[in-house]
Amino acid sequence: MKHLGIRALALIHPIVLLLRTAAAFVENSSRGPARGADHPERGDVPGWVMITLMSAVLVAALLALAGPALEGLFNQAMNKVGN
């Protein structure tokens, strides 16, 4: 259980770096000179990229924290089925 913090940090650190890069991309892409000339119904792709990455970070964090407990529950259920 004491290695859980190290595992979670090792999993979350690269994702945080990826989110920082994506945030910089979103910030820089909104400054383009032709931004006003775009079609008014054009989607905000960088915004959706950020939402997707943030969702992935939440799922990874939950799995990192709850993974051992879920694995224990699964093993316990398989042992009951096997008996």
ABEGO torsion letter per residue (X at the ends): XAAAAAAAAAAAAAAAAAAAAAAAAAAAAAABAAAAABBAABBBAAAAAAAAAAAAAAAAAAAAAAAAAAAAAAAAAAAAAAX
